[in-house]
Amino acid sequence: MSIATKTGDKGMTSLFSGERVSKDNIRVEAYGTMDELNSFLGDAKHFVKTKGSFEMIEGIQKDLFRVCAELASTSGMVKDPVNSNDVDRLTEDLKNIEKMMNLKGFVIPGNSPGSAKIDICRSVSRRGERRIISLSKEEKINEFLMKFANRLSDLLFVMARSEEKHNKYV
């Protein structure tokens, strides 16, 4: 079976739950942006130097498969939706990194190769969150999915700062 099914040639795509929607549907934008984030994270993990960052990024990437599956379904058919444990884990990771940091004010991104890559991920994550919020104005969205998206961009911000601090770029 070829990857080129030609079923999208007229601007429509199938959701995970089977419905056909326009490729510019806000739901497609939401899961497409989170998929884009996953690809950028794949790039970033090869530039990070801070202990644990590679593993943390891989964990986030696995979470993003679940996020995308949930966003690509309208029927709630996803077996493992984002839940409070996922949000709590990101929050705990965020707090653990913050304890080691002295964050103040705005930061110019790109002070190290790893932090620059993570900062790109952070900005894509925030765009994904905005798309999820737009979708939530049209349809009911899992509250933990929204919290996860919000917490993820915060975590990526502190991960980038940690990369800079622990690799003597600031």
N, C-alpha and C positions, 0 to 999 in steps of 0.2 A: 504494500500500500504506500503510495506516495504522500509526502507531506503536503503537496500541492493538490488540494481537493477541488479547487476552483469554486467552492460554494461561497466564497467571500468576494468574488469578482465584481459584484454589484454593490459592495459597501455594507454587507450584512455579515454578522458572525453569530455563532451559537454560544450561548452561555453553558456553563457546566450543568445547569439544571435543564437544558434542552431548548429553551426559548431562543428565537432568532431576534436579534436586535441590531440596530445600526452600529457600525464600528466607532462612531463618535458619541455613542450613548454614555452618559455620565458613569454608569456602572463599569463599562469597558475602560473608560478613562481612569477610574479608580484602581481597578486591578492591573491595568497596564502600567500605571505609574509605580505601583508597588513591585511589579515584575521588573521594571527598569531599575528600581532601587536594588533589587536582588542582584542584578547584573553588575551594578556599580560596586556593591559590597564584595562581589567576587573578585573584582579588580583590586579593591582596597586591601583585602586581606593579604595580598602579596607584597604590600608596602609597609605594613605595620611592624613595629619593633617591640612594642610594649608587651610584657609577659601577659598572656591571657587574651590579648586582643584578637588574635587569629581565631581562637576557639569561640570567643564571644560572638564574633562576626559569623562564624559558621552556624552557631545556634540561632542567631537572628535570621539567617538565610532559610533555615528549616522552618522557622515560625512563619516566614513570609509565604512559603508554599501554602500553609493553612490559611493565611490572610487572603491570598489571591483566590483560593478555592471558595472561601466564604463569600467574597465579593462577586465571584462569577456565578453565584447561585441565588435564585430568588425563592426557592422552595424550602430552604432550611435543610436540605438533604446532606449537608456536610457533617461527617461523622465526628469530627474533632474541632468544633468551633473555638475561636479565641475565648479564653475565660479569665476569671480573676487571678488564677495562679500565674498565667502568662504576664499579666500586668504587674503582679507583685514581684515576679522575678526581674523584670526590667527595672522596676522601682528600686529593688535591692541592689542591683548592679550599679545603678545610677548613684545611690547613696554611698556605696563603697568607694566609688571613684571620687566622688565629691569630698569625702573625708581626707583624701590625699592632696586635694587641690586648694588653692587660695584664689578662687575666681572673683574677679572684679571687673565690671564694665564690659565694653564691647571688645571684640577681638578681630584682628585682621586675619582672615583665613590664609592658610598656605605656608605656615612657618616650617613645615617639614613635609617630606613626600607622603608619609603616612597620614598626617593630620589633614593635608590638602585633599587626599582621596576621601577621608571620612567626612570632611566638610561638604564635599560634593554630595555624598550620601545623605547627609543631614538636610541639605536643601531639597533634594529629591523627595526625601521622607516628608518634609513639611508640605510639599506640593501634593503628595499622596494623601496626606491628612486633609488638606483642603478639598480634594476631590471626594473623599469619604464624607466630609461634612456636607458638601453639595448634594451627594446622594441621599444623605439622611434627611434632607429637606423634602425629598420626594417619596422615600420609602423608609420603613422601620429598619434600623441598623442595630446590630448587637452592640449594646453599650460598652462591652469590654473591648470590642474591636476599635471603637473610637478612642477609648482610653489608651489602648495599646499603641495606636498610631501617634498619639500625643506624647506618650512616655518615650517612644522610640526616638523621636527627633531630639529630645532632651538628652537621652543616653548617648546618642551619636555626637552631640556637642561636647559632652564631657570626655568622651573617648578621644576625640580629636585633641582636646587640651591636654589630656594625659600623655598622648603621643609626643606632644611638644615638650612637656615638662620632663618626662623621663628620658628623652633623647637629646636633652640640652639644646633645644632650639629657642627657648625663651628664657 
